[in-house]
Amino acid sequence: MKTLVALGLVCLIAGCGADGPPVPPEPKSDSGVSMTLSGTAEVGVSGGW
């Protein structure tokens, strides 16, 4: 059981930022539709033992 927990923890840490920082997509202006998004997004892991 401890091995499974350790493996899960390693996979979780390895997945954080695996492909670098986020890059916004290039805007496409050929559709004629204009849309603006704003706000924040937070992702995290919390818990206690």
Secondary structure, 3 states (H helix, E strand, C coil): CHHHHHHHHHHHHHHCCCCCCCCCCCCCCCCCCCCCCCCCCCCCCCCCC
